[in-house]
Amino acid sequence: MAYRLVQALKHAATRAEAPERSGWLKKTAAYLGSAGRGLAVEIGASAVSRHIGGL
């Protein structure tokens, strides 16, 4: 899931017309690809745990 999000952000950065938008997308992709990846995994795991726990 995190990998797909990073790839989508990178793709959007290459298509962005405004340089500041492209830069923001690239920085966000880099963050999520490194330190943010762990956070994304924790958020996903928490969401799944809540869903399963609510059954």
Buried (B, 14 or more C-beta within 10 A) or exposed (E): EBEEBBEEBBEBBEEBEEEEEBEBBBEBBBBBBEEBBEEBEEEEEEEEEEEEEEE
